[in-house]
Amino acid sequence: MAKYRAWLGFIVALTIAAAVVIGQLPTRLGLDLRGGSQLTIQVQPTEAIPTITDREMEAVQTVVEGRVNGLGVSEAIVQQLGNNQLLVQLPGISDPEQAERVLGGTAQLEFRAQRAGTDQQLPIENQVLQTHLGELAALQATVPENTPIETETQARIDKLQADIKASEAAISDLFEPSTLGGDNLTDAIARPTSGTLWEVVIQFNNEGGTQFAEISQAIAGTGRSIGIFLDNRLLSAPTVNVQYAETGITGGSAVISGNFTAESARDLEIQLRGGALPLPVEVVENRTVGPTLGRDSIQRSLYAGLAGLVLVLVFMAVYYRLPGVLADIALIIYALLTWAAFNLLGVTLTLPGIAGFILSIGMAVDANVLIFERTREELRANKTLYRSVESGFFRAFSSILDGNVTTLISCLALFSFGAGLVKGFALTLGIGVLISMFTALTCTRTLMFLAISLPQFRRPSLFCPGLDSVRPTSVRP
């Protein structure tokens, strides 16, 4: 029994750790529980791009994410929905019309020459902008999840957002008006150079190549830069070497190099391609969920979950006697572990997600039912108590494994091909099924064998009502 005592210690430690995680990490609630705005954005094809592929969707999604960040929304979600739509969730946004105005329209990519005499001012303005962005991120990180933002904190956030817009406008004023736009850019490709360094290759059409040569000739060797702006936000400001002072960079392509990592080069590539796409986006659905509805949904979901859990606990204790009580303990441990896993993995709970969690409770009980019924069959066949319990777990394992694997396959299919709330349901159900297997095959097993090691619990009638309680039993250490 030393092995089972060690397992018991591990389970207790795991349960305490789960309780600590639940206390330290708040549960993330989805839009339908917190309130806010949800927009469905349709990407429209054009004559130039009649078919929208994943490559175009990735670029458009990056542009939309940049615009969402401009709204200052924390924990916003932007994800692809189908082949040509994006789902944007903005928790806490009460003005969906503002979000629609900001997120709609075509991305504006511009290549602009820096004005003369602004060499010293640009790095200063850029440093001020980065300071504001850092302060905003730090302030938003201090706001607890799923709680209303205090008036004073919201005022500070609004002030920082205004400062950020002012800094971006100041930086924009340091550059000449645009003569070269995203409609002249044909492609952008990130590629490795030497060691861990990367670069980004940009390619223009004939008209764009001519304009880029003129811009690069004007600033070559001056220390000034070419500002690359996306939606009036500076993405990069590369300089041009003096060797191009006579002709500029010709040939319709150029290389942006510097201290790029693979990730930063890839980010710039996607942003440039997103700004180069002449793909308009249209908000086809704008849905607002009020915070009152969210609170009602949370309350009803909690009532439903608690009612389901209590009914299951009572049924197991009444019908299966001692094993049922032990299964109830394992089920409570399962609920704590699953909740902690949600918080630890950053799962955003929605109403379908809570439904998946409640359904996984039934899956967890199902494994125990199979074990206990197998154990009763062995007891009715005049096996000893220890042999019956051991055989119950052994014979039920294949059925438990088959049932859970088929459920996990369904969850994988829903998560892979579903979208939005369907993915939340599949994720919570899948996590619950995995943890239910662990609790059924470790927690319940450990508690059962520790119970039959005690003389007062060695009566077969406690495991199968109606059996002769004086039948010989045995237990092995």
C-alpha positions in Angstrom: 0.0 0.0 0.0 3.1 2.3 0.1 2.6 3.0 -3.6 -1.0 4.2 -3.1 0.1 6.4 -0.1 2.6 8.0 -2.4 -0.1 8.6 -5.1 -2.3 10.1 -2.4 0.4 12.5 -1.4 0.8 13.5 -5.1 -2.9 14.0 -5.5 -3.2 16.1 -2.4 -0.3 18.3 -3.6 -1.8 18.6 -7.0 -5.2 19.7 -5.5 -3.5 22.3 -3.3 -1.6 23.6 -6.4 -4.9 23.8 -8.3 -6.5 25.8 -5.6 -3.5 28.2 -5.5 -3.7 28.7 -9.3 -7.5 29.4 -9.1 -6.8 31.9 -6.4 -3.9 33.7 -8.2 -5.0 33.6 -11.8 -8.4 35.0 -12.6 -10.8 33.1 -14.9 -11.0 34.7 -18.4 -14.6 35.3 -19.5 -15.7 35.6 -23.1 -17.7 38.4 -24.7 -21.0 36.8 -24.0 -20.3 36.8 -20.3 -18.4 40.1 -19.9 -20.3 42.3 -22.3 -18.9 44.3 -25.2 -19.1 44.3 -29.0 -18.6 41.6 -31.6 -18.1 42.4 -35.2 -18.0 40.1 -38.2 -15.8 41.6 -41.0 -16.2 40.4 -44.6 -13.1 40.7 -46.8 -14.2 41.7 -50.3 -12.5 40.4 -53.4 -11.5 42.7 -56.3 -10.7 42.4 -59.9 -7.0 42.3 -59.1 -7.5 39.6 -56.4 -10.7 37.6 -57.3 -9.8 34.8 -55.0 -8.9 35.3 -51.3 -6.4 32.8 -50.0 -5.0 32.2 -46.5 -2.0 34.4 -47.4 -4.3 37.4 -48.0 -6.4 36.6 -45.0 -3.3 36.6 -42.8 -2.2 40.0 -44.0 -5.7 41.5 -43.6 -6.0 40.1 -40.1 -2.7 41.7 -39.2 -4.0 45.1 -40.4 -7.3 44.7 -38.4 -5.3 43.7 -35.3 -3.3 46.9 -35.6 -6.5 48.9 -35.8 -7.9 47.1 -32.8 -4.8 47.9 -30.8 -5.4 51.6 -31.7 -8.8 51.3 -29.9 -6.9 50.5 -26.7 -9.0 47.4 -26.0 -7.4 44.8 -23.7 -8.0 41.1 -24.3 -9.5 41.8 -27.8 -9.8 38.7 -30.0 -9.3 38.7 -33.8 -9.6 35.4 -35.5 -10.4 34.0 -38.9 -14.0 32.9 -39.6 -14.4 30.7 -42.6 -12.5 31.5 -45.8 -13.1 35.3 -46.1 -14.3 36.6 -42.7 -12.8 37.8 -39.5 -14.5 37.7 -36.1 -13.5 40.6 -33.8 -14.5 40.6 -30.1 -14.0 43.8 -28.2 -14.8 43.3 -24.4 -16.0 46.4 -22.7 -16.6 48.4 -25.9 -20.0 50.1 -25.5 -19.8 52.2 -28.8 -19.9 49.6 -31.6 -20.3 52.4 -34.2 -16.9 53.7 -33.3 -15.3 50.3 -33.6 -17.0 49.9 -37.0 -15.6 53.2 -38.3 -12.1 52.3 -37.1 -12.1 48.7 -38.4 -13.8 49.2 -41.7 -12.2 50.4 -45.0 -9.0 49.5 -46.9 -5.6 49.6 -45.4 -3.5 52.7 -46.3 0.2 51.9 -46.9 2.4 54.9 -47.7 6.2 55.3 -48.4 7.1 58.9 -47.5 10.4 60.8 -47.6 11.6 62.4 -44.4 11.6 66.2 -44.4 14.9 68.0 -44.3 16.1 69.3 -41.0 14.2 66.7 -38.9 17.1 64.3 -38.3 17.3 65.1 -34.6 13.6 65.4 -34.0 12.5 61.9 -35.3 14.3 59.8 -32.7 13.0 62.0 -30.0 9.4 61.8 -31.1 9.8 58.1 -31.6 11.1 57.7 -28.1 8.2 59.7 -26.7 5.8 57.4 -28.6 7.4 54.2 -27.3 7.3 55.6 -23.7 3.5 56.2 -24.1 3.0 52.8 -25.5 4.9 51.2 -22.7 3.0 53.1 -20.1 -0.3 52.1 -21.6 0.6 48.4 -21.8 1.8 48.5 -18.1 -1.4 50.2 -17.0 -3.7 47.8 -18.8 -1.8 44.9 -17.3 -2.7 46.2 -13.8 -6.4 46.1 -14.6 -7.9 42.8 -13.2 -9.7 40.7 -15.7 -13.5 40.5 -15.7 -13.8 43.6 -13.6 -15.0 47.1 -14.5 -12.2 49.7 -15.0 -12.2 52.4 -12.3 -13.0 55.9 -13.5 -9.5 57.2 -12.6 -7.8 54.4 -14.4 -10.0 54.8 -17.4 -9.2 58.5 -17.5 -5.4 57.7 -17.4 -5.9 55.2 -20.3 -7.8 57.8 -22.3 -5.1 60.3 -21.7 -2.4 57.9 -22.8 -4.3 57.0 -25.9 -4.7 60.7 -26.8 -0.9 61.2 -26.2 -0.2 58.2 -28.5 -2.3 59.7 -31.3 -0.6 63.1 -30.8 2.9 61.5 -31.0 1.9 59.5 -34.1 0.6 62.8 -35.7 3.9 64.5 -34.8 5.9 61.8 -36.4 3.7 61.9 -39.5 4.4 65.6 -39.8 8.1 64.9 -40.1 7.6 63.3 -43.5 6.6 64.6 -46.9 3.1 63.8 -48.3 2.8 60.4 -49.9 3.6 59.9 -53.5 4.0 56.1 -53.3 1.3 53.9 -51.8 0.4 50.3 -51.2 -1.2 49.9 -54.6 2.3 50.1 -56.1 3.7 47.4 -53.9 3.5 43.9 -55.4 5.1 41.8 -52.6 7.1 41.7 -49.5 9.2 38.7 -48.5 11.2 38.0 -45.2 14.3 36.0 -45.7 17.4 35.1 -43.6 20.8 36.6 -44.3 23.7 35.5 -42.1 23.6 33.9 -38.7 20.4 34.9 -36.9 19.8 38.1 -38.9 16.9 38.5 -41.3 15.9 41.1 -44.0 12.7 42.0 -45.8 12.6 42.3 -49.6 10.0 44.7 -51.1 9.0 44.6 -54.8 7.1 47.3 -56.8 5.4 47.5 -60.1 6.8 49.6 -62.9 5.2 52.8 -61.7 6.1 52.2 -58.1 9.7 51.3 -59.0 10.1 54.6 -60.7 8.7 56.6 -57.8 10.7 54.6 -55.2 13.9 55.4 -57.2 13.1 59.1 -57.0 12.4 59.0 -53.3 15.5 57.0 -52.5 17.7 59.3 -54.7 16.4 62.4 -52.8 17.4 61.1 -49.3 20.4 58.9 -50.2 23.4 59.7 -47.9 21.5 62.5 -46.1 20.8 60.6 -42.9 17.1 61.0 -43.5 14.9 58.0 -43.9 12.0 56.6 -45.9 9.0 56.4 -43.6 6.8 53.3 -44.2 3.4 54.2 -42.7 0.4 51.8 -42.3 -2.9 53.6 -41.4 -0.8 56.7 -40.5 1.3 54.6 -38.1 5.1 54.4 -38.7 6.1 50.8 -39.2 9.8 51.3 -40.2 12.1 54.1 -41.2 15.1 52.7 -43.2 17.8 55.0 -44.5 19.5 54.8 -48.0 23.2 54.5 -48.5 25.1 57.3 -50.3 26.0 55.0 -53.2 22.4 55.5 -54.5 22.6 59.3 -54.5 22.9 59.6 -58.3 20.3 57.1 -59.5 18.4 56.0 -56.5 17.4 52.3 -55.9 16.3 51.1 -59.3 15.0 47.8 -60.6 11.7 47.9 -58.7 12.9 46.1 -55.6 14.8 47.0 -52.4 16.1 45.3 -49.3 15.2 46.5 -45.8 18.0 45.3 -43.5 18.9 45.9 -39.9 18.7 44.0 -36.6 15.7 41.9 -37.7 15.0 38.6 -36.0 12.9 36.0 -37.8 9.8 37.1 -35.9 10.2 40.9 -36.4 11.0 40.4 -40.1 8.0 38.2 -40.5 5.8 40.8 -38.8 7.0 43.6 -41.1 6.4 41.3 -44.1 2.8 40.6 -43.1 2.2 44.3 -42.3 3.5 45.4 -45.7 1.5 42.8 -47.6 -1.6 43.8 -45.6 -1.2 47.4 -46.6 -0.5 46.5 -50.2 -3.7 44.5 -50.6 -6.5 46.4 -52.4 -9.0 44.4 -50.4 -11.8 46.5 -48.8 -13.4 45.1 -45.7 -17.0 45.5 -44.7 -18.6 45.0 -41.3 -21.5 42.6 -42.0 -22.6 42.1 -38.4 -22.3 44.3 -35.3 -23.6 42.7 -32.1 -23.5 44.3 -28.7 -23.8 42.3 -25.5 -24.7 44.3 -22.4 -22.9 43.7 -19.1 -26.3 43.0 -17.4 -26.9 40.1 -19.8 -23.4 38.9 -19.1 -24.0 38.8 -15.4 -27.3 37.0 -15.8 -25.6 34.4 -18.1 -22.8 33.8 -15.5 -25.3 33.4 -12.7 -27.5 31.0 -14.6 -24.5 29.0 -15.8 -23.2 28.7 -12.2 -26.6 27.5 -11.1 -26.8 25.0 -13.9 -23.2 23.7 -13.2 -23.7 23.4 -9.4 -27.1 21.7 -9.8 -25.7 19.2 -12.3 -22.7 18.6 -10.0 -24.8 18.1 -6.9 -27.2 15.7 -8.6 -24.4 13.6 -9.9 -22.7 13.5 -6.4 -26.0 12.5 -4.7 -26.7 9.8 -7.3 -23.2 8.3 -7.1 -23.3 8.2 -3.3 -26.8 6.6 -3.1 -26.5 4.1 -5.9 -22.8 3.0 -5.6 -22.4 3.4 -1.8 -18.8 3.6 -0.7 -17.3 3.6 -4.2 -19.7 6.4 -5.1 -18.6 8.5 -2.2 -14.9 8.0 -3.3 -15.9 8.9 -6.8 -17.5 12.1 -5.5 -14.2 13.1 -3.9 -12.4 12.3 -7.2 -15.1 14.4 -9.0 -14.5 17.4 -6.8 -10.7 17.0 -7.4 -11.5 16.8 -11.1 -13.5 20.0 -11.0 -10.7 21.9 -9.3 -8.0 20.5 -11.7 -10.1 21.4 -14.7 -10.8 24.9 -13.5 -7.1 25.5 -12.7 -6.2 24.2 -16.2 -8.5 26.7 -17.8 -6.9 29.5 -15.9 -3.4 28.3 -16.4 -3.8 27.8 -20.2 -5.6 31.1 -20.6 -8.9 29.5 -21.8 -11.6 32.1 -22.4 -14.8 30.8 -21.0 -18.0 31.4 -22.9 -21.5 30.0 -22.5 -20.7 27.1 -24.9 -17.4 26.6 -23.1 -19.3 26.2 -19.8 -21.6 23.8 -21.5 -18.6 21.7 -22.5 -17.3 21.8 -19.0 -20.6 20.6 -17.6 -20.7 17.8 -20.2 -17.2 16.7 -19.3 -18.5 16.2 -15.7 -20.8 13.5 -17.1 -17.9 12.0 -19.0 -15.9 11.9 -15.8 -18.7 10.0 -14.0 -19.1 7.7 -16.9 -15.6 6.3 -16.4 -16.3 5.6 -12.7 -19.6 3.9 -13.6 -17.8 1.5 -15.9 -15.3 0.6 -13.2 -17.9 0.1 -10.4 -20.1 -2.1 -12.6 -17.2 -4.3 -13.5 -16.3 -4.5 -9.8 -19.8 -5.6 -9.0 -19.7 -8.3 -11.7 -16.5 -9.7 -10.2 -18.0 -9.7 -6.7 -21.1 -11.5 -7.8 -18.7 -14.1 -9.4 -17.4 -14.8 -5.9 -14.0 -13.1 -6.4 -12.3 -11.6 -3.3 -12.8 -7.9 -2.7 -9.2 -6.9 -3.7 -9.4 -9.1 -6.9 -12.8 -7.6 -7.8 -11.6 -4.0 -7.5 -8.4 -4.7 -9.3 -10.2 -6.5 -12.1 -12.8 -3.8 -12.3 -10.2 -1.2 -13.1 -8.4 -3.6 -15.5 -11.4 -4.7 -17.5 -13.0 -1.2 -17.7 -9.8 0.5 -18.9 -10.3 -0.4 -22.6 -13.9 0.8 -22.6 -12.8 4.1 -20.9 -10.0 4.6 -23.3 -12.2 3.9 -26.4 -14.9 6.2 -25.2 -12.6 9.1 -24.4 -10.6 8.8 -27.5 -13.7 9.0 -29.7 -14.8 12.0 -27.8 -11.4 13.6 -28.2 -11.5 13.0 -32.0 -14.9 14.8 -32.1 -13.4 17.7 -30.1 -10.4 17.9 -32.4 -12.7 18.0 -35.5 -14.9 20.7 -33.9 -11.8 22.8 -32.9 -10.2 22.4 -36.3 -13.2 23.1 -38.5 -15.4 25.1 -36.2 -15.1 28.8 -35.4 -15.8 31.2 -32.6 -17.9 29.7 -29.8 -17.8 26.2 -31.3 -14.0 26.2 -30.7 -14.6 27.2 -27.1 -17.0 24.3 -26.5 -14.5 21.8 -28.1 -11.5 23.1 -26.1 -13.2 23.0 -22.7 -14.7 19.6 -23.4 -11.4 18.2 -24.6 -9.5 19.4 -21.6 -12.2 18.0 -19.3 -12.1 14.6 -21.0 -8.3 14.4 -20.6 -8.4 15.3 -16.9 -11.4 13.0 -16.3 -9.3 10.1 -17.5 -6.5 11.0 -15.1 -8.9 11.4 -12.1 -10.7 8.1 -12.8 -7.6 6.0 -13.3 -5.5 7.6 -10.5 -7.6 9.4 -7.9 -10.5 6.9 -7.8 -8.1 4.0 -8.0 -5.9 5.3 -5.1 -8.9 6.0 -2.9 -10.5 2.6 -3.6 -7.4 0.6 -2.7 -6.6 2.7 0.4 -10.2 2.1 1.5 -10.1 -1.6 1.2 -6.8 -1.7 3.1 -8.8 -0.6 6.2 -10.7 -3.3 8.1 -13.9 -1.3 8.5 -14.3 -1.0 4.7 -13.6 -4.6 3.7 -17.2 -5.6 3.6 -18.4 -6.5 0.0 -21.9 -5.1 0.8 -20.4 -1.6 0.9 -19.4 -2.1 -2.8 -22.3 -4.3 -4.0 -25.5 -4.2 -1.9 -27.1 -7.6 -1.3 -23.9 -9.6 -1.1 -23.1 -11.6 2.0 -20.9 -9.4 4.1 -19.3 -12.3 5.9 -17.7 -13.8 2.7 -14.0 -14.2 3.0 -12.0 -11.3 1.7 -8.4 -10.7 1.3 -6.2 -7.7 0.7 -2.6 -7.5 -0.4 -0.2 -5.0 0.7 
